[in-house]
Amino acid sequence: MTLQERADKAVQLKASGMYNCAQSVTAALADETNLTEEQLCQISAGFCAGMGNLEATCGALIGAGMVAGLKTEGRGTLGKTRQIQEEFGRRCGAIKCKDLKAVTDGKPLCPCEECVRNAVMIYGEVFGLQ
């Protein structure tokens, strides 16, 4: 699966209403880990709406960080997640859910589907996926 196909899958999962933002990202990147898509969805279930409904760090970003930790087996993860966070902030304009969902000019700064897409794309770019 190409990086673009992964990002499209994450957006489709989020749009289906069956997956939250963190689950959409972890499910789309499941083959980067030794866990099943179902296990990843269970692990990431509580991290939507900004770190468990606190409107803090975006759940899509948390999902990418979870997969990064599994991919690196915990070695060098902080550097990779920092890269992901910094680029996410540049592309989306913020990393906190509350700020991303803030409505200006009738639309949010970065809609959830775009946060999910960006989290997958940035993860892939950091880890060299095609």
C-alpha positions as CSV (number, residue, x, y, z in Angstrom):
1,M,0.0,0.0,0.0
2,T,1.4,3.4,-0.9
3,L,1.6,6.3,1.5
4,Q,-1.2,8.1,-0.3
5,E,-3.4,5.0,-0.1
6,R,-2.7,4.8,3.6
7,A,-3.7,8.4,4.1
8,D,-6.8,7.9,2.0
9,K,-7.7,4.8,4.1
10,A,-7.3,6.8,7.3
11,V,-9.6,9.6,6.0
12,Q,-12.2,7.0,5.0
13,L,-12.1,5.3,8.4
14,K,-12.5,8.6,10.2
15,A,-15.3,9.7,7.8
16,S,-17.1,6.4,8.4
17,G,-17.9,7.4,12.0
18,M,-16.7,4.0,13.2
19,Y,-13.2,5.1,14.0
20,N,-11.9,8.1,15.9
21,C,-8.9,10.2,14.8
22,A,-6.3,8.2,16.7
23,Q,-7.8,4.9,15.6
24,S,-7.9,5.9,12.0
25,V,-4.2,6.7,12.0
26,T,-3.1,3.6,13.8
27,A,-5.3,1.4,11.6
28,A,-4.0,2.9,8.4
29,L,-0.4,2.2,9.7
30,A,-1.1,-1.2,11.2
31,D,1.3,-3.0,8.9
32,E,4.2,-0.9,10.4
33,T,3.7,-2.7,13.7
34,N,3.5,-6.3,15.0
35,L,0.0,-5.7,16.3
36,T,-3.3,-6.2,14.4
37,E,-5.5,-3.4,13.3
38,E,-8.0,-4.4,15.9
39,Q,-5.4,-4.3,18.7
40,L,-4.2,-0.9,17.6
41,C,-7.8,0.4,17.5
42,Q,-8.4,-0.9,21.1
43,I,-5.2,0.8,22.3
44,S,-5.9,4.1,20.7
45,A,-9.6,4.2,21.5
46,G,-9.3,6.7,24.3
47,F,-7.1,9.2,22.6
48,C,-9.5,11.1,20.4
49,A,-10.8,14.6,20.9
50,G,-7.5,15.9,22.0
51,M,-5.9,13.3,24.4
52,G,-9.1,11.7,25.7
53,N,-11.6,14.5,25.1
54,L,-9.5,17.2,26.8
55,E,-9.0,19.2,23.6
56,A,-5.3,18.8,24.1
57,T,-2.9,17.1,21.7
58,C,-4.7,16.0,18.5
59,G,-5.6,12.3,18.5
60,A,-4.3,11.8,15.0
61,L,-0.9,13.0,16.1
62,I,-1.0,10.7,19.1
63,G,-1.9,7.8,16.9
64,A,1.2,8.5,14.7
65,G,3.3,8.7,17.8
66,M,2.0,5.4,19.0
67,V,2.9,3.7,15.8
68,A,6.3,5.4,15.8
69,G,7.0,3.9,19.2
70,L,6.1,0.5,18.0
71,K,8.1,0.9,14.8
72,T,11.3,2.1,16.6
73,E,10.7,-0.4,19.5
74,G,11.1,2.6,21.8
75,R,14.6,3.5,20.6
76,G,14.9,7.0,19.1
77,T,11.1,7.4,19.3
78,L,11.3,10.9,20.9
79,G,13.3,12.3,18.0
80,K,10.9,10.8,15.4
81,T,7.8,12.0,17.3
82,R,9.3,15.5,17.6
83,Q,9.8,15.5,13.8
84,I,6.2,14.4,13.3
85,Q,4.8,17.0,15.7
86,E,6.8,19.9,14.3
87,E,5.8,19.2,10.7
88,F,2.2,18.5,11.8
89,G,2.1,22.0,13.5
90,R,3.5,23.6,10.3
91,R,1.0,21.9,8.0
92,C,-2.1,22.1,10.2
93,G,-1.4,25.4,12.1
94,A,-1.5,23.9,15.5
95,I,-1.2,20.5,17.4
96,K,-3.9,20.9,20.0
97,C,-7.4,19.7,19.1
98,K,-9.0,22.8,20.6
99,D,-6.9,25.1,18.3
100,L,-7.4,22.8,15.3
101,K,-11.2,22.8,15.7
102,A,-11.4,26.6,16.3
103,V,-13.8,28.0,13.8
104,T,-12.7,31.1,11.9
105,D,-14.3,32.3,8.7
106,G,-16.9,29.6,9.1
107,K,-14.6,26.6,9.1
108,P,-12.1,25.0,11.5
109,L,-8.4,25.7,11.2
110,C,-7.8,22.1,10.2
111,P,-10.7,19.6,9.9
112,C,-10.3,16.2,11.5
113,E,-10.1,14.4,8.2
114,E,-7.1,16.6,7.2
115,C,-5.5,16.1,10.6
116,V,-5.7,12.3,10.0
117,R,-4.4,12.6,6.5
118,N,-1.5,14.8,7.6
119,A,-0.6,12.6,10.5
120,V,-0.3,9.6,8.2
121,M,1.6,11.4,5.5
122,I,4.0,13.0,7.9
123,Y,4.6,9.6,9.6
124,G,5.4,8.1,6.2
125,E,7.7,10.9,5.2
126,V,9.6,10.7,8.5
127,F,10.0,6.9,8.2
128,G,10.7,6.9,4.4
129,L,7.5,5.2,3.2
130,Q,6.6,5.5,-0.4
